[in-house]
Every structure is written in C-alpha cells, then in structure tokens.
C-alpha cells in the first residue's frame, strides 16, 4: 500500500487537486486551451505556489513555456523572473547532459555498437523541439544485450563506473562529474512483457537532431509505448510522464492508430496504453482520435477499477508519497492486462515473493516457506516453460528482451 501524506482537510485537498489540474491544463502548448483554463479559474492565482506544484511534477519548464508564450501579462514580472531563472539553470544542466550523451553515442558508433538514445534530452529534442523543456536526472541508452560487455568497456574508457547492481533490464553508470547513465537492453523488467525486442526497436528507429548530431532514437509509436510502460511501473505519480504522452500526440509524428492499437491488443498491453492516452486527454486536454475514444469506452470499467477515474486518480497523486506496494501493487499491474494469459507472469512472481524463503525469517517461518516453495516451484516452472513452448510474448526463450 502506498504511503500517504499527513491528513489534511477536504478543502485543502480539493485546492491541491485544483492547482495541479490547472497547472497541467495551462502547460498544454495550446494558447486557446490555456486561455480557456485561465478564464475558468475561480479566484486569484498564486503563481509562486503554482511553480511549486509544477516542480513537484517536473512541469516547471512547461509552465515557463506557457507563461512566457501565452500570458506574460497575467503571470506578472516576479513569476516570469522566477521561471526564467529555473529555465536558465535547466538549460545549463541539459547542455552538459546532452554533450555527454552525444559523446557516448559517437563513441559507440565508432566501436560499431548500435545504440539508441531515449527519454532525457532525446525526447526533449524529438517532441518538444528543445532539450531544456524536459526535466531529467540521468541519460538512457538502449543497446543489445549481447553488446553489454563491450558497452561496459566503452563506458569505463570514458570515465564511468558501474553504480549499484545490474537489474534484469538495465545497468547504471555514474561519472566523477555526477553524470548518470542507465544502459538498457530492454525497456522494462521482463515481467511487464514489453512487446518489442531491442532489435525490433532498432529496425523501426528514427533520428533527431541533437547538438549537431543526427541521434538515433525510438519512432513515435515506440516512444509512446515506452512512456506508457514507464507510467505503469511508476503509477503515473508524476504528471511529466502524462505531459510526454500529450506532447507525442501533438508533435505531428504520424501514428497509424488502428494498426498501433491492434498490435497493442495482440500483445495484451492495449489497456495500459489507453490509460496514458486517457490521462493526457483529461489533464493536458489533448484531442484523441476517434478510434482511441472508441477503444477507451470498451475499457472504461477496467480503467475505473484500476483507479484511473479522474477524481480517484487525482486524490492518489496528491496524497501518496510513494508507489503502490504489497498486494495493492499486484492488483494494480494485473488490472492493466486484458487477458489472463498476460497476467500469469505476475501471479508467478507473486507466488515466488510470498513463499520463497527470506534471510530474516524465523526458523519455523523459513521451514514453512521452504516446504511451500518446493511444492509450488515445480508447477510454476512447468507453467513457465509451457508458455515459452506456446510462444507467450517475452517468454519465448530465456534471454529474450521484454
């Protein structure tokens, strides 16, 4: 269960929700929508408080864009000065990170190691037209799993060292200058069953201009899919992920929506993508294609049960201090999959987490868990290997990327 902030009065809670919704609405890069949100606002606007709301969701750069482009006369000089200072700081930091990313990509290209940049400054350049309109703390690269050893050597040659332990889908590096890089060989943990392999993403790649370099990156469809999977794993707790979905929609990059949604349905991830599109429509006022609206209507009950009706979702975002935990987490991710077929890996992982012996167990607890674990392990392994033989997405063979 997610931890929550101390209780506050209902009036305070409603004001915080109203502030966040207003902030998201005016951050949409649409002067007409921004003006409409401004006119519908009741009472005076505390712009400095709004900046803090934006900072808590990494929206301060989008608030800067909205205030300076669409209503500098309304925001006032003190607000504009504060936002310009934040933007100048972010420009300087983003330039350092962009330079580091370009250096990495050029070095990997020289070593003939295919690599895609994504998120961070890449999505800033690709969808916002400005690397400094997103706020990010690290860089992300996607490489083939077979190239990890060579990539690690390149990173060490450039002064990076491994930071922490390798996860099942990424390895983190840090430089003495504090630059952090996550090297992925998959977009997400295998349990979430991301439907495309690294080779498929590379074959579908596009490029964006980055500090004088044509940097390879994800095409718009794959970027949208990546953002939505990030949203799933992060509970959509920060609204900058939702802003990214809205910006992909507004960027003008072509998406074949019927084909895209059909592929998502085939891989059992249509619902989690529709949640991202639903949130972008509600908070950032993006207009959805008719085919998306029709698909959303068919999933509305499941989306409501998962807590994405706007009143429930906004209360969760405003009051929670961390992501879901325990059974709340498992219920959440299971509800995001349309078919029992795609839910089996979550059930399997839950069973292992409940019954696998723990180092801090009391002796009787450990013995009980060992017995249950042995009983469960064989049928779970049979299910897992049976799914591989049947061609279940991401379980086709042990090293297949999620």
C-alpha positions as CSV (number, residue, x, y, z in Angstrom):
1,X,0.0,0.0,0.0
2,X,1.3,3.5,-0.9
3,X,2.3,5.8,2.0
4,X,0.3,8.9,2.2
5,X,1.0,12.4,3.4
6,X,-0.5,13.5,6.7
7,X,-4.2,14.0,6.7
8,X,-5.4,17.4,5.6
9,X,-8.9,18.9,5.4
10,X,-11.1,18.2,2.5
11,X,-10.9,21.9,1.5
12,X,-7.1,21.8,1.4
13,X,-7.1,18.5,-0.6
14,X,-9.6,19.9,-3.2
15,X,-7.4,23.1,-3.6
16,X,-4.3,21.0,-4.2
17,X,-6.1,18.9,-6.8
18,X,-7.5,22.0,-8.4
19,X,-4.0,23.6,-8.5
20,X,-2.5,20.5,-10.1
21,X,-5.2,20.2,-12.7
22,X,-5.0,23.9,-13.6
23,X,-1.2,23.6,-13.8
24,X,-1.5,20.7,-16.3
25,X,-4.1,22.5,-18.4
26,X,-2.1,25.6,-18.9
27,X,1.1,23.6,-19.6
28,X,-0.6,22.2,-22.7
29,X,1.1,24.1,-25.6
30,X,-2.2,25.4,-26.9
31,X,-3.0,29.1,-26.4
32,X,-6.7,28.6,-26.8
33,X,-6.8,25.8,-24.2
34,X,-4.6,27.8,-21.9
35,X,-6.8,30.9,-22.1
36,X,-9.9,28.8,-21.5
37,X,-8.3,27.2,-18.4
38,X,-7.3,30.6,-17.2
39,X,-10.9,32.0,-17.6
40,X,-12.4,29.1,-15.8
41,X,-10.1,29.5,-12.8
42,X,-12.0,30.8,-9.8
43,X,-10.3,33.3,-7.6
44,X,-6.8,34.8,-7.8
45,X,-3.8,32.7,-9.0
46,X,-0.9,32.3,-6.6
47,X,1.8,31.9,-9.3
48,X,4.6,31.2,-6.9
49,X,2.6,28.3,-5.3
50,X,1.8,27.1,-8.9
51,X,5.6,27.0,-9.6
52,X,6.0,24.7,-6.6
53,X,3.2,22.4,-7.8
54,X,4.9,22.3,-11.2
55,X,8.3,21.5,-9.7
56,X,6.8,18.6,-7.8
57,X,5.7,17.0,-11.1
58,X,8.7,18.2,-13.2
59,X,6.4,20.5,-15.2
60,X,8.2,23.8,-14.3
61,X,9.7,24.1,-17.8
62,X,6.3,23.6,-19.4
63,X,4.9,26.2,-17.1
64,X,7.8,28.6,-18.2
65,X,6.8,28.0,-21.8
66,X,3.1,28.6,-21.2
67,X,3.7,31.7,-19.1
68,X,6.1,33.4,-21.4
69,X,4.3,32.5,-24.7
70,X,0.7,32.7,-23.9
71,X,0.1,35.1,-20.9
72,X,3.1,37.1,-19.7
73,X,0.7,39.9,-18.9
74,X,-1.2,37.7,-16.5
75,X,1.7,35.9,-14.8
76,X,3.5,39.1,-13.7
77,X,7.1,40.1,-13.6
78,X,8.0,38.2,-10.4
79,X,6.6,34.9,-11.8
80,X,8.4,35.4,-15.1
81,X,11.7,36.2,-13.4
82,X,11.4,33.1,-11.2
83,X,10.6,30.9,-14.2
84,X,13.3,32.3,-16.4
85,X,15.9,31.6,-13.6
86,X,14.7,28.0,-13.4
87,X,14.8,27.7,-17.2
88,X,18.3,29.1,-17.4
89,X,19.5,26.6,-14.8
90,X,17.9,23.8,-16.7
91,X,19.4,24.9,-20.0
92,X,22.9,24.8,-18.5
93,X,22.4,21.4,-16.9
94,X,20.7,19.9,-20.0
95,X,23.5,21.2,-22.2
96,X,26.1,19.3,-20.1
97,X,23.9,16.1,-20.3
98,X,23.3,16.5,-24.0
99,X,27.0,16.9,-24.7
100,X,27.7,13.7,-22.6
101,X,25.1,11.8,-24.5
102,X,26.4,12.8,-27.9
103,X,29.9,11.9,-26.8
104,X,28.6,8.5,-25.8
105,X,26.7,7.9,-29.0
106,X,29.6,8.9,-31.2
107,X,32.0,6.6,-29.3
108,X,29.6,3.7,-29.5
109,X,29.1,4.4,-33.3
110,X,32.9,4.4,-33.7
111,X,33.0,1.0,-32.0
112,X,30.2,-0.2,-34.3
113,X,27.9,-0.8,-31.4
114,X,24.2,0.0,-32.2
115,X,22.7,2.3,-29.6
116,X,19.5,4.3,-29.3
117,X,19.1,7.3,-27.0
118,X,15.7,7.8,-25.5
119,X,13.9,9.9,-22.8
120,X,16.0,12.7,-21.4
121,X,17.3,15.2,-23.9
122,X,16.4,13.0,-26.8
123,X,12.6,13.2,-26.2
124,X,13.1,16.9,-25.5
125,X,14.6,17.5,-28.9
126,X,12.4,15.0,-30.7
127,X,8.9,16.0,-29.4
128,X,9.4,19.4,-27.7
129,X,11.9,20.9,-30.0
130,X,14.1,22.0,-27.0
131,X,16.2,19.7,-24.8
132,X,15.6,22.0,-21.9
133,X,11.8,21.8,-21.9
134,X,12.0,18.4,-20.1
135,X,13.5,17.9,-16.6
136,X,15.5,14.8,-16.1
137,X,18.3,13.5,-13.8
138,X,20.0,10.9,-16.0
139,X,20.6,9.6,-19.5
140,X,19.1,6.5,-21.1
141,X,20.7,4.3,-23.8
142,X,19.3,1.2,-25.4
143,X,21.7,-1.5,-26.7
144,X,21.6,-5.2,-27.5
145,X,22.2,-7.5,-24.5
146,X,25.0,-9.2,-26.4
147,X,26.8,-5.9,-26.5
148,X,26.7,-5.1,-22.8
149,X,30.3,-6.2,-22.2
150,X,31.6,-4.0,-25.0
151,X,29.4,-1.1,-23.8
152,X,30.8,-1.5,-20.3
153,X,34.4,-1.3,-21.6
154,X,33.5,1.9,-23.6
155,X,31.8,3.4,-20.5
156,X,34.9,2.7,-18.4
157,X,37.2,4.2,-21.1
158,X,35.1,7.4,-20.9
159,X,35.5,7.6,-17.1
160,X,32.2,6.0,-16.0
161,X,31.9,3.3,-13.3
162,X,29.1,0.8,-12.5
163,X,26.7,2.2,-10.0
164,X,24.9,-0.4,-8.0
165,X,23.9,-3.9,-9.1
166,X,22.6,-4.8,-12.6
167,X,18.9,-5.1,-12.8
168,X,17.2,-7.5,-15.2
169,X,16.9,-4.9,-17.9
170,X,19.5,-2.1,-17.2
171,X,22.9,-1.3,-15.8
172,X,23.6,2.1,-14.2
173,X,26.8,4.0,-14.6
174,X,28.0,7.2,-13.0
175,X,30.8,9.6,-13.9
176,X,33.0,11.5,-11.4
177,X,31.2,14.6,-12.7
178,X,28.0,13.1,-11.3
179,X,26.5,12.3,-14.8
180,X,24.4,9.2,-14.5
181,X,23.6,6.9,-17.4
182,X,21.2,3.9,-17.5
183,X,22.2,1.4,-20.2
184,X,19.2,-0.7,-21.1
185,X,19.0,-3.9,-23.0
186,X,15.2,-3.9,-22.5
187,X,12.7,-1.1,-22.0
188,X,11.2,-2.6,-18.8
189,X,11.5,-5.5,-16.5
190,X,10.7,-8.8,-18.2
191,X,7.6,-9.3,-16.0
192,X,5.9,-6.3,-17.7
193,X,6.2,-8.0,-21.1
194,X,7.2,-5.1,-23.3
195,X,6.3,-6.3,-26.7
196,X,9.3,-5.3,-28.8
197,X,12.9,-6.5,-28.7
198,X,15.9,-4.3,-28.9
199,X,16.5,-5.4,-32.5
200,X,12.9,-4.6,-33.4
201,X,13.2,-1.1,-31.9
202,X,16.4,-0.6,-33.8
203,X,14.9,-1.6,-37.1
204,X,12.0,0.8,-36.5
205,X,14.2,3.7,-35.3
206,X,14.1,7.3,-36.4
207,X,16.6,10.1,-35.6
208,X,16.6,13.6,-34.1
209,X,19.0,16.5,-34.2
210,X,21.0,16.6,-31.0
211,X,23.8,19.1,-30.5
212,X,24.9,18.8,-34.2
213,X,24.4,15.0,-34.4
214,X,21.7,13.0,-36.0
215,X,21.0,10.8,-33.0
216,X,19.2,7.5,-33.4
217,X,16.1,7.1,-31.3
218,X,12.7,5.5,-31.0
219,X,10.0,6.2,-33.5
220,X,6.9,8.0,-32.2
221,X,4.8,4.8,-31.8
222,X,7.6,3.1,-29.8
223,X,8.3,6.2,-27.8
224,X,4.6,6.4,-26.8
225,X,4.7,2.7,-25.9
226,X,7.8,3.3,-23.8
227,X,6.3,6.2,-21.9
228,X,3.2,4.2,-21.1
229,X,5.2,1.3,-19.8
230,X,7.1,3.8,-17.6
231,X,3.8,5.1,-16.4
232,X,2.7,1.6,-15.5
233,X,5.8,0.9,-13.4
234,X,5.8,4.4,-11.8
235,X,2.0,4.5,-11.1
236,X,1.8,7.7,-13.2
237,X,2.6,9.5,-10.0
238,X,4.4,12.3,-11.8
239,X,2.5,14.3,-14.4
240,X,5.5,14.9,-16.6
241,X,5.0,11.4,-18.0
242,X,1.5,12.3,-18.9
243,X,2.7,15.5,-20.4
244,X,5.1,13.4,-22.6
245,X,2.2,11.4,-23.9
246,X,0.3,14.6,-24.7
247,X,3.4,16.0,-26.5
248,X,3.8,12.9,-28.6
249,X,0.2,13.3,-29.6
250,X,0.7,17.0,-30.5
251,X,4.1,16.6,-32.2
252,X,2.6,15.7,-35.6
253,X,4.7,12.5,-35.9
254,X,2.4,10.1,-37.8
255,X,0.9,7.2,-35.9
256,X,-1.2,4.6,-37.6
257,X,-3.7,4.4,-34.7
258,X,-5.8,1.4,-35.8
259,X,-2.7,-0.7,-36.5
260,X,-0.9,0.5,-33.4
261,X,-3.8,-0.3,-31.1
262,X,-4.3,-3.7,-32.8
263,X,-0.7,-4.6,-32.1
264,X,-1.1,-3.5,-28.5
265,X,-4.2,-5.6,-28.2
266,X,-2.4,-8.6,-29.7
267,X,0.4,-8.2,-27.1
268,X,-2.0,-7.6,-24.2
269,X,-0.9,-4.1,-23.5
270,X,-3.7,-2.0,-25.0
271,X,-5.2,-1.1,-21.7
272,X,-2.1,0.3,-20.2
273,X,-1.5,2.5,-23.3
274,X,-5.2,3.6,-23.2
275,X,-4.7,4.7,-19.6
276,X,-1.8,7.0,-20.7
277,X,-3.9,8.5,-23.5
278,X,-6.9,8.9,-21.2
279,X,-4.8,10.8,-18.6
280,X,-3.3,13.0,-21.4
281,X,-6.8,13.9,-22.5
282,X,-8.1,14.7,-19.1
283,X,-5.1,16.6,-17.7
284,X,-3.4,18.1,-20.8
285,X,-6.6,18.5,-22.9
286,X,-5.2,16.6,-25.9
287,X,-7.7,15.6,-28.5
288,X,-7.8,11.9,-29.1
289,X,-8.5,10.2,-32.5
290,X,-12.0,8.6,-32.7
291,X,-10.6,5.1,-32.8
292,X,-8.8,5.7,-29.5
293,X,-12.1,7.1,-28.0
294,X,-13.9,4.0,-29.1
295,X,-11.3,1.7,-27.5
296,X,-11.4,3.7,-24.3
297,X,-15.1,3.3,-24.0
298,X,-14.7,-0.5,-24.2
299,X,-12.1,-0.4,-21.4
300,X,-13.8,2.2,-19.2
301,X,-14.9,-0.2,-16.4
302,X,-11.5,-1.8,-16.1
303,X,-9.8,1.6,-16.1
304,X,-12.2,2.7,-13.3
305,X,-11.5,-0.4,-11.2
306,X,-7.8,0.3,-11.6
307,X,-8.3,3.8,-10.0
308,X,-8.0,6.0,-13.1
309,X,-11.3,7.8,-12.8
310,X,-10.0,11.3,-12.5
311,X,-11.3,12.0,-9.0
312,X,-9.7,8.8,-7.7
313,X,-6.5,9.3,-9.6
314,X,-6.0,12.9,-8.5
315,X,-6.5,12.0,-4.9
316,X,-4.0,9.3,-5.2
317,X,-1.4,11.5,-6.9
318,X,-1.9,14.4,-4.5
319,X,-1.9,12.3,-1.3
320,X,0.6,9.5,-1.9
321,X,4.3,9.8,-1.2
322,X,5.4,6.6,-2.9
323,X,4.3,3.9,-5.3
324,X,1.9,1.1,-4.5
325,X,3.3,-1.7,-2.5
326,X,2.3,-5.2,-1.4
327,X,-1.0,-6.6,-2.7
328,X,-2.0,-3.1,-3.9
329,X,0.8,-3.2,-6.4
330,X,-0.1,-6.7,-7.7
331,X,-3.7,-5.8,-8.1
332,X,-2.8,-2.7,-10.0
333,X,-0.5,-4.3,-12.6
334,X,-2.8,-7.3,-13.0
335,X,-5.7,-5.0,-13.8
336,X,-3.7,-3.3,-16.5
337,X,-3.6,-6.6,-18.6
338,X,-6.6,-7.5,-20.6
339,X,-6.2,-11.3,-20.6
340,X,-5.3,-14.0,-18.1
341,X,-2.6,-15.1,-20.5
342,X,-0.6,-11.9,-19.8
343,X,-1.4,-12.0,-16.1
344,X,0.3,-15.3,-15.4
345,X,3.9,-13.9,-15.0
346,X,2.5,-11.5,-12.3
347,X,0.8,-14.4,-10.5
348,X,4.0,-16.4,-10.8
349,X,6.2,-13.6,-9.4
350,X,3.7,-13.0,-6.5
351,X,3.8,-16.7,-5.6
352,X,7.6,-16.6,-5.5
353,X,7.7,-13.4,-3.5
354,X,5.2,-14.9,-0.9
355,X,6.8,-18.3,-0.5
356,X,10.5,-18.0,-1.3
357,X,12.5,-18.3,2.0
358,X,13.8,-15.0,3.4
359,X,17.1,-14.5,5.2
360,X,15.4,-12.7,8.1
361,X,12.7,-15.4,8.6
362,X,12.3,-17.1,12.0
363,X,13.3,-20.8,11.8
364,X,9.7,-22.0,11.7
365,X,8.8,-19.5,9.1
366,X,11.8,-20.4,6.9
367,X,10.9,-24.1,7.2
368,X,7.3,-23.5,6.2
369,X,8.3,-21.3,3.3
370,X,10.8,-24.0,2.1
371,X,8.1,-26.6,2.1
372,X,5.6,-24.4,0.2
373,X,8.3,-23.2,-2.1
374,X,9.2,-26.7,-3.1
375,X,5.6,-27.6,-3.6
376,X,5.0,-24.5,-5.8
377,X,8.2,-24.4,-7.7
378,X,7.6,-27.4,-10.0
379,X,4.2,-26.4,-11.3
380,X,5.4,-22.8,-11.7
381,X,8.3,-24.0,-13.8
382,X,6.1,-26.2,-15.8
383,X,3.8,-23.3,-16.5
384,X,6.7,-21.0,-17.4
385,X,8.3,-23.5,-19.8
386,X,4.9,-24.4,-21.2
387,X,4.2,-20.8,-22.0
388,X,7.6,-20.5,-23.8
389,X,6.7,-23.5,-25.9
390,X,3.4,-21.9,-26.8
391,X,5.1,-18.7,-27.9
392,X,4.0,-16.5,-25.0
393,X,5.3,-12.9,-25.5
394,X,8.7,-12.4,-23.8
395,X,8.9,-16.0,-22.6
396,X,10.0,-17.5,-25.9
397,X,13.5,-18.0,-24.7
398,X,15.4,-17.1,-21.5
399,X,17.3,-14.1,-22.9
400,X,14.5,-12.5,-25.0
401,X,14.1,-8.9,-24.2
402,X,10.8,-7.8,-22.7
